[in-house]
Amino acid sequence: MKIKSSLLCLCVLFAVSISQAVAKVSQSEANKLGKSLTPFGSIKEGNKAGTIPAWDGGITETPSGFKGAGQHHIDPFVDDKIKFTIDRSNYKGFEKYLTPGQNALLSAYPDTFKLNVYPTHRSHSMPDWVMKNTKKNATTSSLSRGGVGIKDAYGGIPFPILHGDNEQQALQVIWNHLTRWRGIFLTGRYTEVAVQRDGQYSPITKQQEVFFNFFNPKGDFKSMDNILFYFLTFNKAPARLAGGALLVHETLDQIKDKRQAWDYNSGQRRVRRAPNLAYDSPIASSDNTRTADDTDMYNGAPDRFEWKYLGLKEYVIPYNNYQINAAGVKYDDVVEIGHVNPELVRWELHRVHVVEATLKGKARHIYKKRVFYIDEDSWGIALVDQYDNRGELWRVSMALLKNYYELPGTWTGLDIYHDLQARRYSANGLYSEEKQAPVFENKVPNKRYFKPSSLRRRGR
């Protein structure tokens, strides 16, 4: 019996060693980064048709006239002309470049929804130190605990070169999205609107602060304490909600340590734990058009789904969207019945990683299947198709990506969540009516700044 037990232990250890071995790439493979591959792992060359250009470094300098932090972005591609427009009259000629969600929106709003397609600019870029960490991560990072966490990654893209079996590659793409570069410390005032079938909406404005602990320049993987980022949001308007606040400690491995969240009720002047802010919990400010794990297109633990990598494909996605939050644009100019103003949305042809998530047999979630379309350069999710438990397409999410060239780095300029069945949508991240745009800083705040004990004082 002891011999059998010892053999079993050896087999388990061997299996673990194999799983760890396929979770990293060799130095020679990593050396392709910055050569045949971009420093963040995408294909450096353009496509054969010439409709997707080669990456030439992206945006590395701010446009003329941009004075710095807090100024609304100047569109570096303002002189571009629309190449063509896809609408209900001609969409069949472009179907191979459209997702089921885009086709569904064209069908749902045949007279108003359209995609203005512009020349493709691969504008993504990152600071040198983040690109250096990305190359290092390629040889050290690995999935842990069946893919519900990662280890030995810090300050860069964890898996710039996909490898391992199909499920591992799918999870690597998702973790690249979860940990992608978005700066170090962000302060911004944003408005969310939940738009009814008739186009009516009530704006909710919040002040948000985020410290991306994964990119703490003074830290490393061991010093992270399993915290991916710290998030604070304070309600500013309308008056009935003003004073309320929410604090989130986003953990890297949410099976090991669950996401920690606290809310402050200004009427009761009480700080309470918010243990249910995860998975498919509805978000009230969106009028329940998005779930907790819809936020930022996807977040949280991936344990309730089976993951499948469907490859790198070409799709038309929202990219270089500088107009929708440009200074002077009114929210009434953005919001229309059924969808945001299509004249303010820029679409481009890009290569994307396609990942499918299917709900596990005994797991619970309102989505039976989700399909993610992830930008090959920034690793940010641009589009999501989400299916209900009958297998019918239900919700379509989109992130209007752009390069925040003061970082530099590509992130969302506005997140939009469509409910096809209710014919409603929400848009989260409007700030064009604010005097100041979101501000990115390199400061590292004291972690006591994000303690629950400070929530009541700051909420007031």
VEXLO-360482 format. One record per residue (C-alpha): x, y, z; residue in one letter. Coordinates in steps of 0.2 Angstrom, whole numbers, padded with zeros to 4 digits, always signed. Layout:
REM VEXLO-360482
XYZA/...
END
This chain:
REM VEXLO-360482
+0000+0000+0000M/+0014+0012+0004K/+0022+0008-0013I/+0006+0012-0022K/+0004+0028-0012S/+0021+0033-0016S/+0019+0030-0035L/+0002+0040-0034L/+0011+0054-0026C/+0025+0054-0040L/+0012+0053-0053C/+0003+0068-0046V/+0020+0078-0044L/+0024+0073-0062F/+0008+0079-0069A/+0010+0096-0059V/+0027+0098-0066S/+0021+0095-0084I/+0007+0107-0082S/+0019+0120-0075Q/+0031+0117-0089A/+0018+0121-0103V/+0013+0136-0094A/+0029+0145-0099K/+0039+0149-0115V/+0058+0147-0119S/+0069+0162-0119Q/+0071+0159-0138S/+0053+0161-0140E/+0052+0176-0129A/+0065+0184-0140N/+0053+0185-0154K/+0044+0199-0144L/+0049+0216-0152G/+0055+0207-0168K/+0042+0196-0178S/+0030+0199-0164L/+0026+0216-0156T/+0033+0219-0138P/+0015+0214-0132F/+0014+0198-0142G/+0003+0202-0157S/+0008+0199-0175I/+0019+0213-0181K/+0015+0212-0199E/-0001+0217-0207G/-0013+0206-0216N/-0011+0200-0234K/-0025+0211-0241A/-0016+0226-0234G/-0032+0231-0225T/-0023+0229-0208I/-0006+0238-0207P/+0010+0232-0199A/+0012+0239-0181W/+0025+0253-0182D/+0026+0258-0164G/+0009+0265-0161G/+0006+0282-0153I/+0021+0287-0143T/+0019+0305-0143E/+0005+0317-0138T/-0003+0326-0152P/+0001+0345-0155S/-0010+0355-0144G/-0012+0342-0130F/-0006+0350-0114K/-0007+0336-0102G/-0017+0327-0088A/-0035+0332-0087G/-0037+0339-0104Q/-0049+0331-0115H/-0041+0321-0129H/-0037+0328-0146I/-0041+0316-0160D/-0024+0311-0168P/-0034+0304-0183F/-0047+0318-0185V/-0043+0320-0204D/-0047+0302-0208D/-0062+0299-0220K/-0075+0285-0218I/-0069+0271-0230K/-0087+0264-0230F/-0102+0262-0220T/-0110+0245-0215I/-0129+0246-0213D/-0144+0234-0215R/-0144+0237-0234S/-0127+0230-0237N/-0121+0220-0222Y/-0122+0204-0231K/-0106+0209-0240G/-0097+0211-0224F/-0104+0197-0214E/-0087+0188-0212K/-0080+0203-0203Y/-0096+0205-0191L/-0100+0196-0175T/-0117+0189-0172P/-0120+0203-0160G/-0117+0217-0173Q/-0128+0208-0185N/-0142+0207-0172A/-0140+0226-0169L/-0142+0229-0187L/-0157+0219-0187S/-0165+0226-0172A/-0162+0244-0177Y/-0162+0243-0197P/-0166+0262-0200D/-0153+0269-0187T/-0139+0258-0182F/-0124+0257-0194K/-0105+0255-0193L/-0094+0269-0200N/-0078+0260-0204V/-0062+0270-0205Y/-0044+0266-0210P/-0035+0255-0197T/-0022+0262-0186H/-0013+0250-0174R/-0011+0264-0161S/-0008+0254-0146H/+0009+0257-0136S/+0015+0254-0119M/+0030+0262-0108P/+0047+0253-0110D/+0047+0247-0093W/+0030+0238-0095V/+0036+0230-0112M/+0052+0224-0103K/+0041+0216-0089N/+0031+0208-0103T/+0046+0200-0110K/+0051+0193-0093K/+0033+0187-0089N/+0034+0177-0105A/+0047+0165-0097T/+0040+0165-0079T/+0021+0167-0079S/+0010+0152-0077S/-0008+0148-0074L/-0012+0142-0056S/-0026+0132-0048R/-0034+0126-0065G/-0033+0143-0072G/-0042+0153-0059V/-0027+0163-0055G/-0009+0167-0061I/+0008+0167-0053K/+0025+0174-0056D/+0019+0188-0067A/+0020+0207-0063Y/+0020+0224-0071G/+0017+0218-0089G/+0006+0206-0100I/+0007+0189-0092P/+0006+0178-0108F/+0011+0188-0123P/+0014+0172-0132I/+0000+0159-0131L/+0005+0141-0128H/-0002+0125-0120G/-0018+0116-0124D/-0034+0125-0130N/-0041+0129-0113E/-0025+0136-0107Q/-0023+0147-0122Q/-0041+0154-0119A/-0038+0157-0101L/-0021+0166-0105Q/-0031+0178-0116V/-0043+0181-0103I/-0030+0184-0090W/-0021+0196-0102N/-0037+0206-0103H/-0039+0206-0084L/-0021+0212-0081T/-0018+0223-0096R/-0009+0240-0094W/-0021+0254-0089R/-0009+0265-0080G/-0004+0266-0061I/-0016+0277-0053F/-0032+0284-0061L/-0044+0298-0055T/-0059+0302-0065G/-0077+0308-0064R/-0089+0298-0075Y/-0107+0297-0079T/-0118+0281-0083E/-0134+0282-0092V/-0147+0268-0093A/-0157+0271-0108V/-0175+0266-0110Q/-0184+0260-0125R/-0191+0277-0129D/-0173+0285-0127G/-0176+0293-0110Q/-0162+0291-0097Y/-0157+0297-0080S/-0138+0300-0078P/-0129+0294-0063I/-0112+0303-0060T/-0098+0295-0050K/-0080+0300-0044Q/-0069+0285-0046Q/-0051+0281-0041E/-0041+0266-0045V/-0024+0260-0040F/-0018+0246-0051F/-0007+0236-0039N/-0002+0224-0053F/+0008+0239-0060F/+0015+0246-0044N/+0033+0251-0049P/+0039+0248-0031K/+0032+0231-0030G/+0034+0213-0037D/+0023+0198-0038F/+0027+0192-0020K/+0022+0209-0013S/+0005+0210-0021M/-0004+0201-0007D/-0015+0194-0021N/-0023+0211-0024I/-0024+0216-0043L/-0031+0233-0040F/-0040+0244-0027Y/-0056+0253-0033F/-0065+0268-0025L/-0081+0276-0032T/-0091+0290-0024F/-0109+0295-0030N/-0110+0313-0035K/-0127+0315-0043A/-0142+0313-0043P/-0145+0321-0026A/-0154+0305-0019R/-0138+0295-0022L/-0125+0308-0017A/-0113+0303-0003G/-0114+0285-0006G/-0098+0275-0009A/-0091+0259-0014L/-0074+0251-0010L/-0067+0236-0019V/-0051+0226-0016H/-0050+0216-0032E/-0041+0200-0029T/-0030+0191-0042L/-0036+0173-0037D/-0054+0175-0032Q/-0055+0157-0027I/-0041+0158-0015K/-0047+0175-0008D/-0064+0182-0013K/-0066+0199-0020R/-0068+0211-0005Q/-0081+0225-0006A/-0089+0237+0006W/-0102+0251+0003D/-0106+0266+0012Y/-0124+0272+0014N/-0124+0291+0017S/-0142+0290+0024G/-0137+0278+0038Q/-0119+0283+0039R/-0114+0265+0039R/-0101+0255+0030V/-0106+0237+0026R/-0099+0222+0018R/-0105+0219+0000A/-0101+0200-0002P/-0112+0197-0017N/-0103+0209-0029L/-0098+0195-0041A/-0103+0184-0056Y/-0120+0188-0062D/-0126+0200-0048S/-0135+0214-0056P/-0128+0232-0056I/-0142+0244-0051A/-0134+0260-0059S/-0136+0251-0076S/-0154+0247-0073D/-0149+0229-0073N/-0142+0229-0091T/-0125+0223-0085R/-0119+0211-0072T/-0105+0212-0060A/-0093+0202-0071D/-0099+0212-0086D/-0090+0227-0080T/-0075+0231-0090D/-0082+0219-0102M/-0076+0204-0091Y/-0069+0203-0073N/-0068+0191-0059G/-0065+0173-0057A/-0067+0162-0072P/-0071+0146-0063D/-0090+0144-0068R/-0086+0142-0087F/-0078+0130-0098E/-0065+0140-0109W/-0061+0137-0128K/-0049+0147-0139Y/-0057+0149-0156L/-0041+0157-0164G/-0036+0174-0171L/-0048+0182-0184K/-0052+0198-0192E/-0067+0208-0187Y/-0073+0226-0187V/-0071+0233-0169I/-0073+0250-0161P/-0056+0257-0161Y/-0048+0275-0159N/-0064+0282-0152N/-0059+0300-0148Y/-0075+0309-0153Q/-0088+0302-0141I/-0080+0309-0126N/-0073+0325-0135A/-0074+0341-0126A/-0091+0350-0129G/-0100+0334-0134V/-0117+0333-0124K/-0124+0317-0117Y/-0140+0321-0127D/-0129+0321-0143D/-0123+0303-0138V/-0139+0295-0132V/-0151+0289-0145E/-0166+0277-0145I/-0159+0259-0146G/-0140+0264-0147H/-0128+0278-0145V/-0126+0290-0160N/-0117+0280-0174P/-0109+0296-0181E/-0098+0297-0165L/-0092+0279-0165V/-0077+0274-0176R/-0075+0256-0182W/-0059+0248-0189E/-0054+0231-0195L/-0042+0222-0183H/-0036+0205-0179R/-0044+0199-0163V/-0043+0183-0152H/-0059+0175-0151V/-0063+0165-0134V/-0079+0156-0130E/-0085+0153-0112A/-0099+0140-0109T/-0107+0138-0092L/-0102+0122-0083K/-0115+0109-0080G/-0119+0113-0061K/-0113+0131-0061A/-0126+0145-0060R/-0126+0161-0071H/-0138+0170-0081I/-0127+0168-0096Y/-0126+0151-0104K/-0113+0156-0116K/-0101+0171-0119R/-0090+0175-0134V/-0076+0187-0132F/-0067+0197-0146Y/-0051+0203-0139I/-0039+0216-0148D/-0023+0207-0153E/-0012+0222-0148D/-0019+0229-0132S/-0027+0212-0126W/-0043+0223-0121G/-0060+0215-0125I/-0068+0225-0138A/-0085+0215-0141L/-0095+0202-0131V/-0109+0192-0137D/-0119+0184-0122Q/-0132+0171-0123Y/-0147+0166-0112D/-0151+0149-0105N/-0161+0145-0120R/-0146+0148-0131G/-0152+0164-0139E/-0142+0179-0141L/-0147+0191-0127W/-0134+0205-0123R/-0121+0213-0134V/-0107+0223-0125S/-0094+0234-0133M/-0079+0244-0127A/-0075+0259-0138L/-0056+0258-0137L/-0044+0272-0139K/-0025+0276-0135N/-0024+0286-0119Y/-0008+0293-0126Y/-0003+0302-0110E/+0001+0284-0103L/+0003+0278-0117P/-0009+0263-0118G/-0026+0258-0125T/-0041+0256-0115W/-0060+0259-0116T/-0067+0277-0119G/-0085+0271-0116L/-0093+0254-0112D/-0110+0250-0119I/-0121+0236-0114Y/-0136+0231-0126H/-0151+0221-0120D/-0158+0215-0137L/-0174+0207-0129Q/-0179+0222-0119A/-0172+0235-0132R/-0163+0244-0119R/-0145+0249-0116Y/-0133+0257-0104S/-0117+0267-0107A/-0104+0268-0094N/-0090+0280-0094G/-0096+0297-0101L/-0086+0312-0097Y/-0087+0324-0111S/-0097+0336-0101E/-0085+0336-0087E/-0073+0351-0085K/-0058+0338-0083Q/-0055+0322-0092A/-0048+0307-0082P/-0031+0310-0074V/-0018+0296-0074F/-0003+0298-0062E/+0012+0288-0057N/+0010+0290-0039K/+0008+0275-0027V/-0004+0279-0013P/-0003+0272+0004N/-0013+0256+0005K/-0022+0264+0021R/-0030+0275+0008Y/-0041+0260+0003F/-0046+0254+0020K/-0064+0252+0024P/-0061+0263+0039S/-0058+0278+0028S/-0074+0275+0017L/-0086+0284+0029R/-0076+0299+0031R/-0073+0301+0012R/-0090+0296+0008G/-0097+0311+0018R/
END
